[in-house]
């Protein structure tokens, strides 16, 4: 029983941390920006991901689609838990 209570307490603490982080941010720094160089419209080029403040960040998980394309998957938890956002 104690183990279940400890797990529940841990989950509550994690939720409170997320809620605190969300309340401490303004709308201006709750987003990520994906920068793309489209100077050649036929071949747009991924440049970087950055915060609203212009700081370059590494976030998400690089994957490959069934068609062989590269895919960057960024989920909500990645954004909430990233220290620079």
KEGURO-502518 format. One record per residue: residue in three letters; x negated, y, z negated of N, C-alpha, C, O, CB in turn; residue number from 0. Coordinates in pm, 1 decimal, padded with zeros to 6 digits. Glycine has a CB too. Example, Ala and Ser with C-alpha at 12.3 -4.5 7.8 and 13.67 -1.06 7.14 Angstrom:
% KEGURO-502518
type, n_east, n_north, n_up, ca_east, ca_north, ca_up, c_east, c_north, c_up, o_east, o_north, o_up, cb_east, cb_north, cb_up, seq
ALA, -01319.0, -00569.0, -00780.0, -01230.0, -00450.0, -00780.0, -01320.0, -00330.0, -00780.0, -01423.6, -00331.9, -00846.5, -01130.8, -00447.3, -00904.6, 0
SER, -01285.0, -00225.0, -00708.0, -01367.0, -00106.0, -00714.0, -01290.0, 00003.0, -00787.0, -01340.9, 00113.8, -00803.9, -01408.4, -00059.8, -00572.5, 1
//
This chain:
% KEGURO-502518
type, n_east, n_north, n_up, ca_east, ca_north, ca_up, c_east, c_north, c_up, o_east, o_north, o_up, cb_east, cb_north, cb_up, seq
UNK, -00081.8, -00119.5, 00000.0, 00000.0, 00000.0, 00000.0, -00086.1, 00125.7, 00000.0, -00054.0, 00223.6, 00067.3, 00093.0, -00000.1, -00119.8, 0
UNK, -00196.6, 00122.6, -00076.5, -00283.7, 00239.9, -00083.6, -00341.0, 00273.9, 00053.7, -00355.6, 00391.3, 00087.5, -00397.5, 00216.0, -00183.6, 1
UNK, -00373.6, 00170.9, 00133.3, -00429.1, 00195.1, 00265.8, -00328.2, 00269.3, 00354.9, -00366.6, 00360.1, 00428.6, -00470.4, 00062.1, 00331.1, 2
UNK, -00202.0, 00232.2, 00348.9, -00098.3, 00298.9, 00427.5, -00085.5, 00444.7, 00385.0, -00073.5, 00533.3, 00469.6, 00037.1, 00226.4, 00412.0, 3
UNK, -00088.0, 00469.7, 00255.3, -00078.8, 00605.9, 00203.4, -00199.4, 00687.1, 00250.4, -00184.1, 00803.0, 00288.8, -00070.2, 00605.4, 00048.4, 4
UNK, -00317.3, 00628.7, 00248.0, -00437.7, 00698.5, 00294.0, -00427.6, 00732.9, 00442.8, -00465.2, 00842.5, 00484.4, -00562.8, 00612.3, 00268.0, 5
UNK, -00376.7, 00639.0, 00522.2, -00359.5, 00663.3, 00666.3, -00259.2, 00776.1, 00688.0, -00282.5, 00864.5, 00770.4, -00312.3, 00534.2, 00739.2, 6
UNK, -00149.2, 00773.8, 00615.6, -00047.3, 00878.9, 00627.4, -00104.5, 01014.3, 00585.9, -00080.7, 01115.0, 00652.7, 00076.2, 00844.6, 00541.1, 7
UNK, -00179.2, 01017.0, 00477.0, -00240.9, 01142.3, 00432.5, -00337.3, 01195.7, 00537.7, -00340.7, 01315.9, 00564.1, -00314.4, 01121.7, 00299.2, 8
UNK, -00414.7, 01107.2, 00596.9, -00508.4, 01147.3, 00701.3, -00434.2, 01205.9, 00820.9, -00476.0, 01307.5, 00876.3, -00594.0, 01028.0, 00745.1, 9
UNK, -00324.8, 01142.4, 00860.6, -00245.2, 01191.4, 00974.0, -00185.9, 01328.4, 00943.1, -00184.5, 01416.2, 01029.4, -00132.6, 01091.7, 01008.6, 10
UNK, -00138.0, 01347.2, 00823.1, -00082.0, 01476.6, 00782.5, -00190.4, 01583.8, 00785.5, -00166.6, 01695.1, 00832.5, -00019.1, 01467.5, 00641.0, 11
UNK, -00308.9, 01550.8, 00735.7, -00419.4, 01647.5, 00737.6, -00457.2, 01685.5, 00879.7, -00481.2, 01802.8, 00908.3, -00541.3, 01591.0, 00665.0, 12
UNK, -00462.8, 01587.5, 00968.9, -00495.8, 01616.0, 01109.1, -00389.3, 01704.6, 01172.4, -00422.3, 01798.2, 01245.2, -00510.3, 01485.3, 01189.2, 13
UNK, -00263.8, 01676.7, 01146.1, -00155.0, 01758.1, 01199.1, -00164.3, 01901.0, 01147.2, -00145.6, 01995.8, 01223.5, -00019.4, 01697.0, 01162.2, 14
UNK, -00192.8, 01917.3, 01019.1, -00206.2, 02051.2, 00962.5, -00323.2, 02127.1, 01023.9, -00314.2, 02248.2, 01043.7, -00223.6, 02042.8, 00811.8, 15
UNK, -00433.1, 02057.6, 01054.6, -00546.9, 02122.0, 01120.3, -00507.7, 02171.6, 01258.6, -00542.4, 02283.2, 01297.2, -00665.7, 02025.0, 01130.5, 16
UNK, -00434.9, 02088.3, 01333.4, -00390.4, 02127.7, 01468.2, -00295.4, 02246.7, 01459.0, -00308.6, 02342.9, 01534.7, -00320.9, 02008.7, 01540.7, 17
UNK, -00199.6, 02240.4, 01366.6, -00105.3, 02351.3, 01350.6, -00179.3, 02479.7, 01314.3, -00147.7, 02586.6, 01366.6, -00000.3, 02318.0, 01242.8, 18
UNK, -00276.6, 02469.5, 01225.7, -00355.4, 02586.8, 01187.6, -00431.2, 02644.2, 01305.2, -00437.0, 02766.0, 01322.6, -00452.3, 02551.6, 01076.9, 19
UNK, -00489.4, 02557.2, 01386.0, -00564.3, 02603.1, 01502.7, -00471.6, 02673.2, 01601.6, -00507.2, 02776.3, 01658.8, -00635.6, 02485.1, 01570.9, 20
UNK, -00352.8, 02616.9, 01621.3, -00257.5, 02678.9, 01713.5, -00211.8, 02814.9, 01663.6, -00198.2, 02908.1, 01742.9, -00137.0, 02588.4, 01733.9, 21
UNK, -00187.9, 02828.0, 01533.8, -00142.6, 02955.2, 01477.9, -00252.9, 03060.2, 01475.4, -00224.0, 03179.9, 01477.1, -00089.4, 02934.2, 01338.0, 22
UNK, -00378.4, 03017.6, 01471.4, -00490.5, 03110.7, 01464.2, -00535.6, 03161.9, 01600.1, -00626.7, 03244.4, 01607.3, -00605.7, 03045.1, 01395.6, 23
UNK, -00474.1, 03115.2, 01707.7, -00515.3, 03156.1, 01841.4, -00411.8, 03249.2, 01902.9, -00291.4, 03234.2, 01882.4, -00536.9, 03033.6, 01931.1, 24
UNK, -00461.7, 03344.0, 01977.6, -00370.4, 03426.0, 02056.3, -00347.2, 03356.2, 02188.7, -00419.1, 03262.6, 02223.7, -00426.4, 03570.0, 02077.6, 25
UNK, -00247.7, 03401.0, 02261.7, -00218.7, 03339.6, 02391.0, -00337.2, 03353.1, 02486.3, -00356.2, 03269.4, 02574.5, -00093.9, 03402.9, 02453.0, 26
UNK, -00416.5, 03458.5, 02468.4, -00530.5, 03482.4, 02557.8, -00637.5, 03374.6, 02550.1, -00707.8, 03352.5, 02648.7, -00592.5, 03615.2, 02526.2, 27
UNK, -00652.5, 03307.0, 02437.5, -00757.4, 03206.2, 02429.1, -00702.6, 03065.6, 02405.1, -00769.3, 02981.9, 02344.3, -00853.8, 03242.3, 02319.2, 28
UNK, -00582.1, 03040.7, 02452.6, -00523.7, 02907.8, 02440.9, -00519.8, 02838.0, 02577.0, -00440.2, 02746.5, 02598.1, -00382.4, 02916.6, 02381.4, 29
UNK, -00604.2, 02880.8, 02667.1, -00601.1, 02824.0, 02801.9, -00742.5, 02793.7, 02847.9, -00840.7, 02840.8, 02790.6, -00531.4, 02920.0, 02901.0, 30
UNK, -00749.5, 02714.8, 02951.6, -00876.0, 02693.6, 03020.3, -00858.0, 02744.2, 03162.8, -00746.2, 02747.2, 03214.2, -00919.6, 02542.0, 03017.4, 31
UNK, -00964.9, 02782.8, 03224.9, -00961.6, 02833.4, 03360.9, -01050.1, 02744.9, 03447.5, -01167.3, 02723.5, 03416.6, -01007.7, 02981.8, 03367.0, 32
UNK, -00994.2, 02694.5, 03554.3, -01070.3, 02612.8, 03648.3, -01111.0, 02704.4, 03762.6, -01026.1, 02755.7, 03835.5, -00986.9, 02488.4, 03699.9, 33
UNK, -01240.7, 02724.6, 03777.6, -01294.0, 02818.7, 03875.8, -01327.0, 02743.4, 04004.1, -01400.7, 02644.9, 04002.9, -01419.9, 02891.9, 03820.7, 34
UNK, -01271.0, 02791.6, 04114.5, -01290.2, 02729.0, 04245.4, -01338.3, 02834.6, 04343.8, -01278.3, 02941.5, 04355.5, -01158.7, 02662.0, 04295.9, 35
UNK, -01445.5, 02804.7, 04413.8, -01496.8, 02892.5, 04518.7, -01426.3, 02853.8, 04648.3, -01451.3, 02746.9, 04704.0, -01654.1, 02881.6, 04532.8, 36
UNK, -01338.2, 02941.4, 04695.5, -01268.1, 02911.4, 04820.3, -01310.2, 03006.4, 04931.5, -01230.5, 03041.2, 05018.6, -01117.0, 02919.0, 04799.6, 37
UNK, -01436.6, 03047.9, 04927.3, -01487.2, 03136.2, 05033.0, -01482.3, 03067.5, 05169.3, -01473.1, 03134.4, 05272.2, -01630.9, 03180.2, 05001.6, 38
UNK, -01488.4, 02933.6, 05170.2, -01466.0, 02856.4, 05291.6, -01335.9, 02779.6, 05269.5, -01336.8, 02675.0, 05204.6, -01587.9, 02759.1, 05324.0, 39
UNK, -01221.8, 02830.8, 05323.3, -01091.7, 02768.7, 05297.4, -01084.0, 02621.7, 05337.4, -00999.9, 02548.8, 05284.8, -00985.3, 02844.4, 05369.9, 40
UNK, -01168.4, 02576.9, 05427.8, -01166.2, 02436.3, 05468.8, -01233.5, 02346.5, 05366.3, -01208.0, 02226.1, 05363.1, -01233.9, 02419.8, 05603.8, 41
UNK, -01319.2, 02403.6, 05282.6, -01393.2, 02323.3, 05184.8, -01402.3, 02395.7, 05050.8, -01510.1, 02441.7, 05013.2, -01534.3, 02291.1, 05237.3, 42
UNK, -01289.4, 02406.8, 04977.2, -01298.0, 02469.3, 04845.2, -01393.3, 02390.8, 04755.2, -01401.5, 02268.4, 04764.7, -01158.3, 02478.3, 04780.4, 43
UNK, -01464.0, 02460.4, 04669.4, -01567.4, 02399.3, 04587.4, -01541.1, 02427.3, 04439.9, -01529.2, 02542.7, 04398.7, -01706.3, 02451.0, 04628.0, 44
UNK, -01532.1, 02321.1, 04361.3, -01518.8, 02335.6, 04216.4, -01646.1, 02399.2, 04162.4, -01756.5, 02355.2, 04194.3, -01491.6, 02197.7, 04147.7, 45
UNK, -01630.5, 02502.7, 04080.6, -01746.2, 02571.7, 04024.7, -01765.5, 02534.1, 03878.1, -01870.6, 02482.2, 03840.5, -01730.4, 02723.8, 04039.2, 46
UNK, -01664.3, 02560.3, 03795.4, -01676.3, 02531.5, 03652.9, -01540.7, 02543.7, 03584.1, -01442.5, 02588.5, 03643.2, -01778.1, 02626.0, 03587.2, 47
UNK, -01538.3, 02502.4, 03457.4, -01423.3, 02524.2, 03369.7, -01471.6, 02619.0, 03261.3, -01579.6, 02601.4, 03204.7, -01366.4, 02387.9, 03308.9, 48
UNK, -01389.2, 02720.7, 03233.1, -01431.5, 02816.8, 03132.2, -01313.7, 02860.4, 03045.4, -01197.4, 02839.2, 03080.0, -01496.1, 02938.4, 03198.6, 49
UNK, -01346.9, 02921.9, 02931.6, -01245.5, 02977.2, 02842.4, -01200.6, 03111.9, 02898.1, -01259.3, 03163.6, 02993.2, -01300.3, 02992.0, 02696.5, 50
UNK, -01095.9, 03168.1, 02837.8, -01051.6, 03301.7, 02879.0, -01160.5, 03405.9, 02856.5, -01161.5, 03509.8, 02922.5, -00925.0, 03341.7, 02802.9, 51
UNK, -01252.1, 03379.0, 02764.0, -01363.4, 03470.7, 02738.6, -01477.3, 03455.5, 02838.1, -01576.6, 03527.8, 02829.1, -01416.0, 03449.6, 02599.6, 52
UNK, -01465.3, 03362.7, 02933.0, -01568.1, 03345.1, 03035.3, -01677.3, 03246.8, 02998.9, -01773.5, 03230.9, 03074.1, -01629.7, 03475.1, 03065.4, 53
UNK, -01664.4, 03179.7, 02883.8, -01766.2, 03082.4, 02841.7, -01743.8, 02949.9, 02914.1, -01634.0, 02894.4, 02910.1, -01762.5, 03061.4, 02687.3, 54
UNK, -01845.9, 02900.2, 02979.0, -01838.5, 02771.5, 03047.9, -01829.9, 02659.3, 02944.8, -01903.8, 02658.1, 02846.3, -01961.5, 02751.2, 03141.1, 55
UNK, -01738.0, 02564.4, 02968.7, -01721.3, 02453.0, 02874.5, -01716.7, 02320.4, 02949.0, -01683.6, 02314.3, 03067.4, -01593.1, 02471.2, 02790.6, 56
UNK, -01750.3, 02216.3, 02877.5, -01736.4, 02080.0, 02928.6, -01616.2, 02019.9, 02856.1, -01613.1, 02014.3, 02733.1, -01869.0, 01993.4, 02906.3, 57
UNK, -01518.0, 01975.4, 02932.9, -01394.6, 01924.1, 02873.8, -01333.0, 01821.9, 02966.8, -01350.6, 01829.3, 03088.4, -01294.8, 02038.3, 02845.0, 58
UNK, -01261.6, 01727.3, 02910.8, -01189.0, 01630.2, 02990.5, -01270.5, 01505.6, 03020.5, -01381.7, 01486.6, 02971.3, -01144.7, 01692.9, 03118.3, 59
UNK, -01210.7, 01422.2, 03102.9, -01271.1, 01293.8, 03139.5, -01275.4, 01282.6, 03291.1, -01173.0, 01295.5, 03358.2, -01191.9, 01174.5, 03077.5, 60
UNK, -01395.2, 01258.3, 03344.7, -01407.9, 01239.4, 03488.3, -01367.0, 01097.5, 03523.6, -01408.3, 01001.1, 03459.1, -01551.9, 01268.6, 03535.7, 61
UNK, -01284.1, 01086.6, 03628.6, -01231.4, 00957.3, 03671.0, -01233.9, 00950.6, 03823.5, -01269.1, 01047.6, 03890.7, -01086.9, 00934.9, 03616.4, 62
UNK, -01196.5, 00836.8, 03875.7, -01184.0, 00819.7, 04020.1, -01043.7, 00768.4, 04049.6, -00994.3, 00678.6, 03981.5, -01293.0, 00721.8, 04076.0, 63
UNK, -00979.3, 00826.0, 04151.8, -00845.3, 00781.0, 04190.6, -00856.5, 00652.4, 04271.5, -00965.9, 00612.6, 04311.4, -00771.1, 00890.6, 04272.3, 64
UNK, -00743.8, 00588.4, 04295.0, -00742.2, 00467.0, 04376.8, -00790.2, 00494.8, 04519.2, -00841.9, 00406.0, 04587.0, -00601.2, 00407.1, 04380.0, 65
UNK, -00772.1, 00620.7, 04563.9, -00815.2, 00658.3, 04698.5, -00963.6, 00694.5, 04705.0, -01016.5, 00722.0, 04812.7, -00732.5, 00774.7, 04748.1, 66
UNK, -01030.2, 00694.3, 04589.9, -01172.6, 00725.0, 04586.7, -01205.6, 00870.1, 04559.0, -01322.8, 00907.7, 04560.7, -01233.5, 00686.3, 04714.5, 67
UNK, -01103.8, 00953.7, 04533.1, -01128.8, 01094.5, 04500.9, -01173.4, 01106.7, 04356.4, -01137.1, 01025.3, 04271.6, -01002.6, 01180.3, 04525.8, 68
UNK, -01252.7, 01209.6, 04329.5, -01289.1, 01238.8, 04191.0, -01173.5, 01311.7, 04125.1, -01108.7, 01396.1, 04187.0, -01419.9, 01323.2, 04182.9, 69
UNK, -01148.1, 01278.7, 03999.4, -01039.0, 01341.8, 03925.7, -01090.2, 01381.5, 03787.8, -01160.7, 01304.4, 03722.5, -00915.7, 01246.5, 03914.3, 70
UNK, -01055.0, 01500.5, 03744.4, -01086.9, 01545.6, 03610.1, -00956.7, 01548.8, 03532.0, -00866.5, 01626.5, 03563.5, -01157.4, 01685.8, 03610.8, 71
UNK, -00946.9, 01463.9, 03429.9, -00824.8, 01455.4, 03348.9, -00846.7, 01530.6, 03219.3, -00935.7, 01496.7, 03141.3, -00785.5, 01307.3, 03320.5, 72
UNK, -00765.0, 01633.5, 03196.4, -00771.7, 01714.1, 03074.5, -00636.2, 01701.7, 03006.2, -00534.4, 01745.3, 03060.0, -00807.9, 01865.6, 03105.4, 73
UNK, -00635.5, 01642.5, 02888.4, -00508.0, 01628.8, 02818.7, -00495.7, 01734.8, 02708.9, -00591.6, 01805.1, 02677.3, -00494.0, 01487.2, 02758.7, 74
UNK, -00377.6, 01744.3, 02652.9, -00350.7, 01845.4, 02550.6, -00446.2, 01833.2, 02432.1, -00493.9, 01934.0, 02380.0, -00206.5, 01834.0, 02502.2, 75
UNK, -00474.0, 01710.6, 02389.5, -00564.2, 01690.4, 02275.8, -00703.7, 01743.4, 02306.2, -00769.2, 01798.3, 02217.5, -00571.5, 01541.9, 02239.2, 76
UNK, -00750.6, 01728.0, 02430.7, -00881.6, 01781.6, 02468.7, -00887.3, 01931.9, 02442.9, -00986.6, 01983.7, 02391.8, -00911.5, 01751.7, 02617.2, 77
UNK, -00780.3, 02000.1, 02478.6, -00776.0, 02145.3, 02464.2, -00765.9, 02184.7, 02318.1, -00838.5, 02272.7, 02271.8, -00658.7, 02203.7, 02542.5, 78
UNK, -00675.4, 02119.4, 02245.0, -00654.4, 02154.3, 02104.6, -00780.0, 02128.3, 02021.0, -00812.2, 02205.6, 01930.8, -00536.3, 02075.3, 02047.6, 79
UNK, -00850.1, 02019.4, 02051.4, -00963.9, 01980.0, 01968.3, -01096.2, 02042.7, 02011.2, -01195.5, 02030.3, 01939.5, -00977.5, 01831.1, 01969.8, 80
UNK, -01100.1, 02109.6, 02126.1, -01227.0, 02166.2, 02172.7, -01264.9, 02287.3, 02087.5, -01183.6, 02377.4, 02066.8, -01217.7, 02206.1, 02322.3, 81
UNK, -01387.2, 02288.6, 02039.3, -01430.8, 02393.5, 01947.4, -01441.1, 02531.5, 02011.5, -01434.4, 02631.6, 01940.1, -01563.0, 02356.7, 01889.2, 82
UNK, -01457.0, 02540.5, 02142.4, -01474.2, 02670.6, 02208.4, -01342.8, 02734.3, 02250.4, -01340.5, 02849.0, 02295.1, -01562.3, 02655.3, 02329.2, 83
UNK, -01232.8, 02660.0, 02236.2, -01103.9, 02713.4, 02280.3, -01024.0, 02759.2, 02159.6, -00911.8, 02807.6, 02174.6, -01024.5, 02607.9, 02361.0, 84
//
